[in-house]
């Protein structure tokens, strides 16, 4: 992967993360106004369980330049992916254990919604 391609990929990933974060905040506000605090926590925590680990992943996997070896780039990709998975699990576990009131189902729906939004957005942005 060349420097130009890394910069383009990093730009796409950053745009998607910003759109996802804005969507989670907007959905959280809508749930706060129309449904209550329990649902607001659930929506925001579900979204954060997707966004925060992906920010970490982007920093690890796309933080390298083309000047570094491809082996190092691949290793950072796998380290970033492992940290992303662990961080996602930790956010879910800590949220379920410490946040009350919480709608666990809505938290997972929010996570799934942001995940689908990410997949759709990346397909659209990379096919331009």
DOLUM-566235 format. One record per residue (C-alpha): chain; residue in one letter; x, y, z. Coordinates in steps of 0.5 Angstrom, whole numbers, plus 500, padded with zeros to 3 digits. Example, Ala and Ser with C-alpha at 12.3 -4.5 7.8 and 13.67 -1.06 7.14 Angstrom:
chain A, res a, east 525, north 491, up 516
chain A, res s, east 527, north 498, up 514
***
This chain:
chain A, res x, east 500, north 500, up 500
chain A, res x, east 503, north 507, up 498
chain A, res x, east 503, north 513, up 502
chain A, res x, east 498, north 516, up 497
chain A, res x, east 493, north 510, up 498
chain A, res x, east 494, north 510, up 506
chain A, res x, east 492, north 518, up 506
chain A, res x, east 486, north 516, up 502
chain A, res x, east 484, north 510, up 506
chain A, res x, east 485, north 514, up 513
chain A, res x, east 481, north 520, up 510
chain A, res x, east 475, north 515, up 508
chain A, res x, east 476, north 512, up 515
chain A, res x, east 476, north 519, up 519
chain A, res x, east 470, north 521, up 515
chain A, res x, east 466, north 515, up 517
chain A, res x, east 468, north 516, up 524
chain A, res x, east 466, north 523, up 524
chain A, res x, east 459, north 521, up 521
chain A, res x, east 458, north 515, up 525
chain A, res x, east 459, north 519, up 532
chain A, res x, east 455, north 525, up 529
chain A, res x, east 449, north 520, up 528
chain A, res x, east 450, north 517, up 535
chain A, res x, east 450, north 523, up 538
chain A, res x, east 443, north 525, up 534
chain A, res x, east 440, north 519, up 536
chain A, res x, east 442, north 519, up 543
chain A, res x, east 439, north 526, up 543
chain A, res x, east 432, north 524, up 539
chain A, res x, east 432, north 518, up 544
chain A, res x, east 433, north 523, up 550
chain A, res x, east 427, north 527, up 548
chain A, res x, east 422, north 522, up 546
chain A, res x, east 424, north 516, up 550
chain A, res x, east 428, north 518, up 556
chain A, res x, east 435, north 517, up 559
chain A, res x, east 435, north 509, up 560
chain A, res x, east 434, north 509, up 552
chain A, res x, east 439, north 515, up 551
chain A, res x, east 445, north 511, up 555
chain A, res x, east 443, north 505, up 551
chain A, res x, east 444, north 508, up 544
chain A, res x, east 450, north 512, up 546
chain A, res x, east 454, north 506, up 549
chain A, res x, east 452, north 502, up 544
chain A, res x, east 455, north 507, up 539
chain A, res x, east 461, north 508, up 543
chain A, res x, east 462, north 501, up 543
chain A, res x, east 463, north 501, up 536
chain A, res x, east 466, north 508, up 535
chain A, res x, east 472, north 508, up 540
chain A, res x, east 475, north 501, up 538
chain A, res x, east 475, north 503, up 531
chain A, res x, east 478, north 510, up 532
chain A, res x, east 484, north 505, up 536
chain A, res x, east 484, north 501, up 530
chain A, res x, east 485, north 506, up 525
chain A, res x, east 490, north 509, up 529
chain A, res x, east 494, north 503, up 529
chain A, res x, east 493, north 500, up 522
chain A, res x, east 493, north 507, up 518
chain A, res x, east 498, north 510, up 522
chain A, res x, east 504, north 508, up 519
chain A, res x, east 507, north 510, up 513
chain A, res x, east 509, north 507, up 506
chain A, res x, east 516, north 507, up 508
chain A, res x, east 515, north 502, up 514
chain A, res x, east 516, north 495, up 512
chain A, res x, east 510, north 491, up 510
chain A, res x, east 511, north 486, up 515
chain A, res x, east 511, north 492, up 520
chain A, res x, east 504, north 494, up 517
chain A, res x, east 501, north 487, up 517
chain A, res x, east 503, north 486, up 525
chain A, res x, east 500, north 493, up 526
chain A, res x, east 494, north 491, up 523
chain A, res x, east 493, north 485, up 527
chain A, res x, east 495, north 489, up 533
chain A, res x, east 490, north 494, up 532
chain A, res x, east 484, north 489, up 530
chain A, res x, east 486, north 485, up 537
chain A, res x, east 485, north 491, up 541
chain A, res x, east 479, north 493, up 537
chain A, res x, east 476, north 487, up 539
chain A, res x, east 478, north 487, up 546
chain A, res x, east 476, north 494, up 547
chain A, res x, east 469, north 493, up 544
chain A, res x, east 468, north 487, up 549
chain A, res x, east 470, north 491, up 555
chain A, res x, east 466, north 497, up 553
chain A, res x, east 460, north 492, up 553
chain A, res x, east 462, north 489, up 559
chain A, res x, east 463, north 495, up 563
chain A, res x, east 457, north 498, up 561
chain A, res x, east 452, north 492, up 563
chain A, res x, east 456, north 492, up 569
chain A, res x, east 456, north 499, up 571
chain A, res x, east 450, north 503, up 568
chain A, res x, east 443, north 503, up 571
chain A, res x, east 438, north 504, up 568
chain A, res x, east 440, north 501, up 561
chain A, res x, east 437, north 497, up 555
chain A, res x, east 442, north 492, up 553
chain A, res x, east 438, north 490, up 547
chain A, res x, east 437, north 497, up 545
chain A, res x, east 445, north 498, up 546
chain A, res x, east 446, north 492, up 541
chain A, res x, east 441, north 494, up 536
chain A, res x, east 445, north 501, up 536
chain A, res x, east 452, north 497, up 536
chain A, res x, east 449, north 494, up 530
chain A, res x, east 446, north 500, up 527
chain A, res x, east 453, north 503, up 527
chain A, res x, east 456, north 497, up 524
chain A, res x, east 451, north 497, up 518
chain A, res x, east 452, north 504, up 517
chain A, res x, east 460, north 503, up 517
chain A, res x, east 459, north 498, up 512
chain A, res x, east 454, north 501, up 507
chain A, res x, east 458, north 508, up 508
chain A, res x, east 465, north 505, up 506
chain A, res x, east 462, north 501, up 500
chain A, res x, east 459, north 508, up 498
chain A, res x, east 465, north 512, up 499
chain A, res x, east 470, north 507, up 496
chain A, res x, east 466, north 506, up 490
chain A, res x, east 467, north 513, up 488
***
